[in-house]
Amino acid sequence: MFYIANRATVDKSYNPSECKTMTTVSVSPKFQVVIPKEIREALQLFAGQRMEVRLNDGKVEFVPEQSILSYKGRWPGIDSTVVRDADRV
């Protein structure tokens, strides 16, 4: 997750030592924002990637969408059996 307000910053999952400077970005007349290359590479973003956009305490958050498959195996040991009614088998 990262935030773009007046300055580009990212949350604790981002390693600031990977990015030498924090860059100020502009909003184009079409309301587009270019994410600086260092941040794109650090977060492994790619062209066409879908993002969730949220407003949080006066900041715009761009959160990369994750597929449901990316959560597979995240909770090992959880019981994933489904009890079905006899008429639904």
Phi and psi restraints in degrees (range 20) as a CNS / XPLOR table:
assign (resid 1 and name C) (resid 2 and name N)
       (resid 2 and name CA) (resid 2 and name C) 1.0 -143.6 20.0 2
assign (resid 2 and name N) (resid 2 and name CA)
       (resid 2 and name C) (resid 3 and name N) 1.0 162.3 20.0 2
assign (resid 2 and name C) (resid 3 and name N)
       (resid 3 and name CA) (resid 3 and name C) 1.0 -120.1 20.0 2
assign (resid 3 and name N) (resid 3 and name CA)
       (resid 3 and name C) (resid 4 and name N) 1.0 143.9 20.0 2
assign (resid 3 and name C) (resid 4 and name N)
       (resid 4 and name CA) (resid 4 and name C) 1.0 -127.3 20.0 2
assign (resid 4 and name N) (resid 4 and name CA)
       (resid 4 and name C) (resid 5 and name N) 1.0 114.3 20.0 2
assign (resid 4 and name C) (resid 5 and name N)
       (resid 5 and name CA) (resid 5 and name C) 1.0 -121.7 20.0 2
assign (resid 5 and name N) (resid 5 and name CA)
       (resid 5 and name C) (resid 6 and name N) 1.0 -119.0 20.0 2
assign (resid 5 and name C) (resid 6 and name N)
       (resid 6 and name CA) (resid 6 and name C) 1.0 -79.0 20.0 2
assign (resid 6 and name N) (resid 6 and name CA)
       (resid 6 and name C) (resid 7 and name N) 1.0 -26.6 20.0 2
assign (resid 6 and name C) (resid 7 and name N)
       (resid 7 and name CA) (resid 7 and name C) 1.0 -127.3 20.0 2
assign (resid 7 and name N) (resid 7 and name CA)
       (resid 7 and name C) (resid 8 and name N) 1.0 147.8 20.0 2
assign (resid 7 and name C) (resid 8 and name N)
       (resid 8 and name CA) (resid 8 and name C) 1.0 -81.6 20.0 2
assign (resid 8 and name N) (resid 8 and name CA)
       (resid 8 and name C) (resid 9 and name N) 1.0 121.8 20.0 2
assign (resid 8 and name C) (resid 9 and name N)
       (resid 9 and name CA) (resid 9 and name C) 1.0 -136.2 20.0 2
assign (resid 9 and name N) (resid 9 and name CA)
       (resid 9 and name C) (resid 10 and name N) 1.0 161.5 20.0 2
assign (resid 9 and name C) (resid 10 and name N)
       (resid 10 and name CA) (resid 10 and name C) 1.0 -135.0 20.0 2
assign (resid 10 and name N) (resid 10 and name CA)
       (resid 10 and name C) (resid 11 and name N) 1.0 164.2 20.0 2
assign (resid 10 and name C) (resid 11 and name N)
       (resid 11 and name CA) (resid 11 and name C) 1.0 -79.7 20.0 2
assign (resid 11 and name N) (resid 11 and name CA)
       (resid 11 and name C) (resid 12 and name N) 1.0 -171.6 20.0 2
assign (resid 11 and name C) (resid 12 and name N)
       (resid 12 and name CA) (resid 12 and name C) 1.0 -64.6 20.0 2
assign (resid 12 and name N) (resid 12 and name CA)
       (resid 12 and name C) (resid 13 and name N) 1.0 -17.9 20.0 2
assign (resid 12 and name C) (resid 13 and name N)
       (resid 13 and name CA) (resid 13 and name C) 1.0 -73.9 20.0 2
assign (resid 13 and name N) (resid 13 and name CA)
       (resid 13 and name C) (resid 14 and name N) 1.0 -13.3 20.0 2
assign (resid 13 and name C) (resid 14 and name N)
       (resid 14 and name CA) (resid 14 and name C) 1.0 -89.1 20.0 2
assign (resid 14 and name N) (resid 14 and name CA)
       (resid 14 and name C) (resid 15 and name N) 1.0 134.7 20.0 2
assign (resid 14 and name C) (resid 15 and name N)
       (resid 15 and name CA) (resid 15 and name C) 1.0 -95.7 20.0 2
assign (resid 15 and name N) (resid 15 and name CA)
       (resid 15 and name C) (resid 16 and name N) 1.0 108.0 20.0 2
assign (resid 15 and name C) (resid 16 and name N)
       (resid 16 and name CA) (resid 16 and name C) 1.0 -61.6 20.0 2
assign (resid 16 and name N) (resid 16 and name CA)
       (resid 16 and name C) (resid 17 and name N) 1.0 -23.5 20.0 2
assign (resid 16 and name C) (resid 17 and name N)
       (resid 17 and name CA) (resid 17 and name C) 1.0 -68.4 20.0 2
assign (resid 17 and name N) (resid 17 and name CA)
       (resid 17 and name C) (resid 18 and name N) 1.0 -18.3 20.0 2
assign (resid 17 and name C) (resid 18 and name N)
       (resid 18 and name CA) (resid 18 and name C) 1.0 -76.2 20.0 2
assign (resid 18 and name N) (resid 18 and name CA)
       (resid 18 and name C) (resid 19 and name N) 1.0 -22.0 20.0 2
assign (resid 18 and name C) (resid 19 and name N)
       (resid 19 and name CA) (resid 19 and name C) 1.0 -115.4 20.0 2
assign (resid 19 and name N) (resid 19 and name CA)
       (resid 19 and name C) (resid 20 and name N) 1.0 118.9 20.0 2
assign (resid 19 and name C) (resid 20 and name N)
       (resid 20 and name CA) (resid 20 and name C) 1.0 -70.2 20.0 2
assign (resid 20 and name N) (resid 20 and name CA)
       (resid 20 and name C) (resid 21 and name N) 1.0 -37.6 20.0 2
assign (resid 20 and name C) (resid 21 and name N)
       (resid 21 and name CA) (resid 21 and name C) 1.0 -135.6 20.0 2
assign (resid 21 and name N) (resid 21 and name CA)
       (resid 21 and name C) (resid 22 and name N) 1.0 157.5 20.0 2
assign (resid 21 and name C) (resid 22 and name N)
       (resid 22 and name CA) (resid 22 and name C) 1.0 -95.9 20.0 2
assign (resid 22 and name N) (resid 22 and name CA)
       (resid 22 and name C) (resid 23 and name N) 1.0 130.8 20.0 2
assign (resid 22 and name C) (resid 23 and name N)
       (resid 23 and name CA) (resid 23 and name C) 1.0 -107.3 20.0 2
assign (resid 23 and name N) (resid 23 and name CA)
       (resid 23 and name C) (resid 24 and name N) 1.0 140.6 20.0 2
assign (resid 23 and name C) (resid 24 and name N)
       (resid 24 and name CA) (resid 24 and name C) 1.0 -86.6 20.0 2
assign (resid 24 and name N) (resid 24 and name CA)
       (resid 24 and name C) (resid 25 and name N) 1.0 135.7 20.0 2
assign (resid 24 and name C) (resid 25 and name N)
       (resid 25 and name CA) (resid 25 and name C) 1.0 -116.2 20.0 2
assign (resid 25 and name N) (resid 25 and name CA)
       (resid 25 and name C) (resid 26 and name N) 1.0 160.3 20.0 2
assign (resid 25 and name C) (resid 26 and name N)
       (resid 26 and name CA) (resid 26 and name C) 1.0 -114.4 20.0 2
assign (resid 26 and name N) (resid 26 and name CA)
       (resid 26 and name C) (resid 27 and name N) 1.0 157.3 20.0 2
assign (resid 26 and name C) (resid 27 and name N)
       (resid 27 and name CA) (resid 27 and name C) 1.0 -100.3 20.0 2
assign (resid 27 and name N) (resid 27 and name CA)
       (resid 27 and name C) (resid 28 and name N) 1.0 126.6 20.0 2
assign (resid 27 and name C) (resid 28 and name N)
       (resid 28 and name CA) (resid 28 and name C) 1.0 -74.0 20.0 2
assign (resid 28 and name N) (resid 28 and name CA)
       (resid 28 and name C) (resid 29 and name N) 1.0 169.8 20.0 2
assign (resid 28 and name C) (resid 29 and name N)
       (resid 29 and name CA) (resid 29 and name C) 1.0 -59.2 20.0 2
assign (resid 29 and name N) (resid 29 and name CA)
       (resid 29 and name C) (resid 30 and name N) 1.0 -22.7 20.0 2
assign (resid 29 and name C) (resid 30 and name N)
       (resid 30 and name CA) (resid 30 and name C) 1.0 -92.6 20.0 2
assign (resid 30 and name N) (resid 30 and name CA)
       (resid 30 and name C) (resid 31 and name N) 1.0 11.0 20.0 2
assign (resid 30 and name C) (resid 31 and name N)
       (resid 31 and name CA) (resid 31 and name C) 1.0 64.2 20.0 2
assign (resid 31 and name N) (resid 31 and name CA)
       (resid 31 and name C) (resid 32 and name N) 1.0 33.9 20.0 2
assign (resid 31 and name C) (resid 32 and name N)
       (resid 32 and name CA) (resid 32 and name C) 1.0 -97.1 20.0 2
assign (resid 32 and name N) (resid 32 and name CA)
       (resid 32 and name C) (resid 33 and name N) 1.0 147.7 20.0 2
assign (resid 32 and name C) (resid 33 and name N)
       (resid 33 and name CA) (resid 33 and name C) 1.0 -126.5 20.0 2
assign (resid 33 and name N) (resid 33 and name CA)
       (resid 33 and name C) (resid 34 and name N) 1.0 133.1 20.0 2
assign (resid 33 and name C) (resid 34 and name N)
       (resid 34 and name CA) (resid 34 and name C) 1.0 -95.2 20.0 2
assign (resid 34 and name N) (resid 34 and name CA)
       (resid 34 and name C) (resid 35 and name N) 1.0 123.1 20.0 2
assign (resid 34 and name C) (resid 35 and name N)
       (resid 35 and name CA) (resid 35 and name C) 1.0 -80.8 20.0 2
assign (resid 35 and name N) (resid 35 and name CA)
       (resid 35 and name C) (resid 36 and name N) 1.0 126.5 20.0 2
assign (resid 35 and name C) (resid 36 and name N)
       (resid 36 and name CA) (resid 36 and name C) 1.0 -55.8 20.0 2
assign (resid 36 and name N) (resid 36 and name CA)
       (resid 36 and name C) (resid 37 and name N) 1.0 145.7 20.0 2
assign (resid 36 and name C) (resid 37 and name N)
       (resid 37 and name CA) (resid 37 and name C) 1.0 -55.8 20.0 2
assign (resid 37 and name N) (resid 37 and name CA)
       (resid 37 and name C) (resid 38 and name N) 1.0 -42.5 20.0 2
assign (resid 37 and name C) (resid 38 and name N)
       (resid 38 and name CA) (resid 38 and name C) 1.0 -60.2 20.0 2
assign (resid 38 and name N) (resid 38 and name CA)
       (resid 38 and name C) (resid 39 and name N) 1.0 -38.8 20.0 2
assign (resid 38 and name C) (resid 39 and name N)
       (resid 39 and name CA) (resid 39 and name C) 1.0 -73.7 20.0 2
assign (resid 39 and name N) (resid 39 and name CA)
       (resid 39 and name C) (resid 40 and name N) 1.0 -40.7 20.0 2
assign (resid 39 and name C) (resid 40 and name N)
       (resid 40 and name CA) (resid 40 and name C) 1.0 -57.4 20.0 2
assign (resid 40 and name N) (resid 40 and name CA)
       (resid 40 and name C) (resid 41 and name N) 1.0 -44.7 20.0 2
assign (resid 40 and name C) (resid 41 and name N)
       (resid 41 and name CA) (resid 41 and name C) 1.0 -69.1 20.0 2
assign (resid 41 and name N) (resid 41 and name CA)
       (resid 41 and name C) (resid 42 and name N) 1.0 -42.1 20.0 2
assign (resid 41 and name C) (resid 42 and name N)
       (resid 42 and name CA) (resid 42 and name C) 1.0 -62.8 20.0 2
assign (resid 42 and name N) (resid 42 and name CA)
       (resid 42 and name C) (resid 43 and name N) 1.0 -35.3 20.0 2
assign (resid 42 and name C) (resid 43 and name N)
       (resid 43 and name CA) (resid 43 and name C) 1.0 -96.1 20.0 2
assign (resid 43 and name N) (resid 43 and name CA)
       (resid 43 and name C) (resid 44 and name N) 1.0 1.2 20.0 2
assign (resid 43 and name C) (resid 44 and name N)
       (resid 44 and name CA) (resid 44 and name C) 1.0 55.3 20.0 2
assign (resid 44 and name N) (resid 44 and name CA)
       (resid 44 and name C) (resid 45 and name N) 1.0 47.3 20.0 2
assign (resid 44 and name C) (resid 45 and name N)
       (resid 45 and name CA) (resid 45 and name C) 1.0 -83.7 20.0 2
assign (resid 45 and name N) (resid 45 and name CA)
       (resid 45 and name C) (resid 46 and name N) 1.0 154.0 20.0 2
assign (resid 45 and name C) (resid 46 and name N)
       (resid 46 and name CA) (resid 46 and name C) 1.0 -136.4 20.0 2
assign (resid 46 and name N) (resid 46 and name CA)
       (resid 46 and name C) (resid 47 and name N) 1.0 157.0 20.0 2
assign (resid 46 and name C) (resid 47 and name N)
       (resid 47 and name CA) (resid 47 and name C) 1.0 -60.7 20.0 2
assign (resid 47 and name N) (resid 47 and name CA)
       (resid 47 and name C) (resid 48 and name N) 1.0 136.6 20.0 2
assign (resid 47 and name C) (resid 48 and name N)
       (resid 48 and name CA) (resid 48 and name C) 1.0 87.1 20.0 2
assign (resid 48 and name N) (resid 48 and name CA)
       (resid 48 and name C) (resid 49 and name N) 1.0 -5.4 20.0 2
assign (resid 48 and name C) (resid 49 and name N)
       (resid 49 and name CA) (resid 49 and name C) 1.0 -65.6 20.0 2
assign (resid 49 and name N) (resid 49 and name CA)
       (resid 49 and name C) (resid 50 and name N) 1.0 137.5 20.0 2
assign (resid 49 and name C) (resid 50 and name N)
       (resid 50 and name CA) (resid 50 and name C) 1.0 -82.6 20.0 2
assign (resid 50 and name N) (resid 50 and name CA)
       (resid 50 and name C) (resid 51 and name N) 1.0 141.8 20.0 2
assign (resid 50 and name C) (resid 51 and name N)
       (resid 51 and name CA) (resid 51 and name C) 1.0 -128.5 20.0 2
assign (resid 51 and name N) (resid 51 and name CA)
       (resid 51 and name C) (resid 52 and name N) 1.0 143.5 20.0 2
assign (resid 51 and name C) (resid 52 and name N)
       (resid 52 and name CA) (resid 52 and name C) 1.0 -86.7 20.0 2
assign (resid 52 and name N) (resid 52 and name CA)
       (resid 52 and name C) (resid 53 and name N) 1.0 136.5 20.0 2
assign (resid 52 and name C) (resid 53 and name N)
       (resid 53 and name CA) (resid 53 and name C) 1.0 -117.4 20.0 2
assign (resid 53 and name N) (resid 53 and name CA)
       (resid 53 and name C) (resid 54 and name N) 1.0 125.2 20.0 2
assign (resid 53 and name C) (resid 54 and name N)
       (resid 54 and name CA) (resid 54 and name C) 1.0 -130.9 20.0 2
assign (resid 54 and name N) (resid 54 and name CA)
       (resid 54 and name C) (resid 55 and name N) 1.0 153.3 20.0 2
assign (resid 54 and name C) (resid 55 and name N)
       (resid 55 and name CA) (resid 55 and name C) 1.0 -105.6 20.0 2
assign (resid 55 and name N) (resid 55 and name CA)
       (resid 55 and name C) (resid 56 and name N) 1.0 123.1 20.0 2
assign (resid 55 and name C) (resid 56 and name N)
       (resid 56 and name CA) (resid 56 and name C) 1.0 -140.0 20.0 2
assign (resid 56 and name N) (resid 56 and name CA)
       (resid 56 and name C) (resid 57 and name N) 1.0 111.2 20.0 2
assign (resid 56 and name C) (resid 57 and name N)
       (resid 57 and name CA) (resid 57 and name C) 1.0 51.4 20.0 2
assign (resid 57 and name N) (resid 57 and name CA)
       (resid 57 and name C) (resid 58 and name N) 1.0 45.9 20.0 2
assign (resid 57 and name C) (resid 58 and name N)
       (resid 58 and name CA) (resid 58 and name C) 1.0 77.1 20.0 2
assign (resid 58 and name N) (resid 58 and name CA)
       (resid 58 and name C) (resid 59 and name N) 1.0 8.8 20.0 2
assign (resid 58 and name C) (resid 59 and name N)
       (resid 59 and name CA) (resid 59 and name C) 1.0 -115.7 20.0 2
assign (resid 59 and name N) (resid 59 and name CA)
       (resid 59 and name C) (resid 60 and name N) 1.0 146.5 20.0 2
assign (resid 59 and name C) (resid 60 and name N)
       (resid 60 and name CA) (resid 60 and name C) 1.0 -95.3 20.0 2
assign (resid 60 and name N) (resid 60 and name CA)
       (resid 60 and name C) (resid 61 and name N) 1.0 125.1 20.0 2
assign (resid 60 and name C) (resid 61 and name N)
       (resid 61 and name CA) (resid 61 and name C) 1.0 -106.1 20.0 2
assign (resid 61 and name N) (resid 61 and name CA)
       (resid 61 and name C) (resid 62 and name N) 1.0 130.8 20.0 2
assign (resid 61 and name C) (resid 62 and name N)
       (resid 62 and name CA) (resid 62 and name C) 1.0 -111.0 20.0 2
assign (resid 62 and name N) (resid 62 and name CA)
       (resid 62 and name C) (resid 63 and name N) 1.0 114.0 20.0 2
assign (resid 62 and name C) (resid 63 and name N)
       (resid 63 and name CA) (resid 63 and name C) 1.0 -115.2 20.0 2
assign (resid 63 and name N) (resid 63 and name CA)
       (resid 63 and name C) (resid 64 and name N) 1.0 119.3 20.0 2
assign (resid 63 and name C) (resid 64 and name N)
       (resid 64 and name CA) (resid 64 and name C) 1.0 -60.2 20.0 2
assign (resid 64 and name N) (resid 64 and name CA)
       (resid 64 and name C) (resid 65 and name N) 1.0 131.0 20.0 2
assign (resid 64 and name C) (resid 65 and name N)
       (resid 65 and name CA) (resid 65 and name C) 1.0 -68.4 20.0 2
assign (resid 65 and name N) (resid 65 and name CA)
       (resid 65 and name C) (resid 66 and name N) 1.0 145.1 20.0 2
assign (resid 65 and name C) (resid 66 and name N)
       (resid 66 and name CA) (resid 66 and name C) 1.0 -119.3 20.0 2
assign (resid 66 and name N) (resid 66 and name CA)
       (resid 66 and name C) (resid 67 and name N) 1.0 141.6 20.0 2
assign (resid 66 and name C) (resid 67 and name N)
       (resid 67 and name CA) (resid 67 and name C) 1.0 -73.4 20.0 2
assign (resid 67 and name N) (resid 67 and name CA)
       (resid 67 and name C) (resid 68 and name N) 1.0 158.3 20.0 2
assign (resid 67 and name C) (resid 68 and name N)
       (resid 68 and name CA) (resid 68 and name C) 1.0 -62.9 20.0 2
assign (resid 68 and name N) (resid 68 and name CA)
       (resid 68 and name C) (resid 69 and name N) 1.0 -28.1 20.0 2
assign (resid 68 and name C) (resid 69 and name N)
       (resid 69 and name CA) (resid 69 and name C) 1.0 -67.4 20.0 2
assign (resid 69 and name N) (resid 69 and name CA)
       (resid 69 and name C) (resid 70 and name N) 1.0 -23.0 20.0 2
assign (resid 69 and name C) (resid 70 and name N)
       (resid 70 and name CA) (resid 70 and name C) 1.0 -68.6 20.0 2
assign (resid 70 and name N) (resid 70 and name CA)
       (resid 70 and name C) (resid 71 and name N) 1.0 -15.5 20.0 2
assign (resid 70 and name C) (resid 71 and name N)
       (resid 71 and name CA) (resid 71 and name C) 1.0 -90.6 20.0 2
assign (resid 71 and name N) (resid 71 and name CA)
       (resid 71 and name C) (resid 72 and name N) 1.0 -6.2 20.0 2
assign (resid 71 and name C) (resid 72 and name N)
       (resid 72 and name CA) (resid 72 and name C) 1.0 -60.4 20.0 2
assign (resid 72 and name N) (resid 72 and name CA)
       (resid 72 and name C) (resid 73 and name N) 1.0 128.5 20.0 2
assign (resid 72 and name C) (resid 73 and name N)
       (resid 73 and name CA) (resid 73 and name C) 1.0 82.1 20.0 2
assign (resid 73 and name N) (resid 73 and name CA)
       (resid 73 and name C) (resid 74 and name N) 1.0 3.3 20.0 2
assign (resid 73 and name C) (resid 74 and name N)
       (resid 74 and name CA) (resid 74 and name C) 1.0 -69.1 20.0 2
assign (resid 74 and name N) (resid 74 and name CA)
       (resid 74 and name C) (resid 75 and name N) 1.0 -32.2 20.0 2
assign (resid 74 and name C) (resid 75 and name N)
       (resid 75 and name CA) (resid 75 and name C) 1.0 -119.1 20.0 2
assign (resid 75 and name N) (resid 75 and name CA)
       (resid 75 and name C) (resid 76 and name N) 1.0 77.7 20.0 2
assign (resid 75 and name C) (resid 76 and name N)
       (resid 76 and name CA) (resid 76 and name C) 1.0 -65.0 20.0 2
assign (resid 76 and name N) (resid 76 and name CA)
       (resid 76 and name C) (resid 77 and name N) 1.0 144.1 20.0 2
assign (resid 76 and name C) (resid 77 and name N)
       (resid 77 and name CA) (resid 77 and name C) 1.0 89.5 20.0 2
assign (resid 77 and name N) (resid 77 and name CA)
       (resid 77 and name C) (resid 78 and name N) 1.0 -7.7 20.0 2
assign (resid 77 and name C) (resid 78 and name N)
       (resid 78 and name CA) (resid 78 and name C) 1.0 -73.6 20.0 2
assign (resid 78 and name N) (resid 78 and name CA)
       (resid 78 and name C) (resid 79 and name N) 1.0 140.6 20.0 2
assign (resid 78 and name C) (resid 79 and name N)
       (resid 79 and name CA) (resid 79 and name C) 1.0 -76.4 20.0 2
assign (resid 79 and name N) (resid 79 and name CA)
       (resid 79 and name C) (resid 80 and name N) 1.0 114.3 20.0 2
assign (resid 79 and name C) (resid 80 and name N)
       (resid 80 and name CA) (resid 80 and name C) 1.0 -106.8 20.0 2
assign (resid 80 and name N) (resid 80 and name CA)
       (resid 80 and name C) (resid 81 and name N) 1.0 12.8 20.0 2
assign (resid 80 and name C) (resid 81 and name N)
       (resid 81 and name CA) (resid 81 and name C) 1.0 -73.5 20.0 2
assign (resid 81 and name N) (resid 81 and name CA)
       (resid 81 and name C) (resid 82 and name N) 1.0 148.0 20.0 2
assign (resid 81 and name C) (resid 82 and name N)
       (resid 82 and name CA) (resid 82 and name C) 1.0 -116.9 20.0 2
assign (resid 82 and name N) (resid 82 and name CA)
       (resid 82 and name C) (resid 83 and name N) 1.0 122.0 20.0 2
assign (resid 82 and name C) (resid 83 and name N)
       (resid 83 and name CA) (resid 83 and name C) 1.0 -85.4 20.0 2
assign (resid 83 and name N) (resid 83 and name CA)
       (resid 83 and name C) (resid 84 and name N) 1.0 122.7 20.0 2
assign (resid 83 and name C) (resid 84 and name N)
       (resid 84 and name CA) (resid 84 and name C) 1.0 -111.6 20.0 2
assign (resid 84 and name N) (resid 84 and name CA)
       (resid 84 and name C) (resid 85 and name N) 1.0 148.0 20.0 2
assign (resid 84 and name C) (resid 85 and name N)
       (resid 85 and name CA) (resid 85 and name C) 1.0 -67.7 20.0 2
assign (resid 85 and name N) (resid 85 and name CA)
       (resid 85 and name C) (resid 86 and name N) 1.0 151.6 20.0 2
assign (resid 85 and name C) (resid 86 and name N)
       (resid 86 and name CA) (resid 86 and name C) 1.0 -59.6 20.0 2
assign (resid 86 and name N) (resid 86 and name CA)
       (resid 86 and name C) (resid 87 and name N) 1.0 -32.8 20.0 2
assign (resid 86 and name C) (resid 87 and name N)
       (resid 87 and name CA) (resid 87 and name C) 1.0 -82.7 20.0 2
assign (resid 87 and name N) (resid 87 and name CA)
       (resid 87 and name C) (resid 88 and name N) 1.0 0.7 20.0 2
assign (resid 87 and name C) (resid 88 and name N)
       (resid 88 and name CA) (resid 88 and name C) 1.0 -109.9 20.0 2
assign (resid 88 and name N) (resid 88 and name CA)
       (resid 88 and name C) (resid 89 and name N) 1.0 6.1 20.0 2
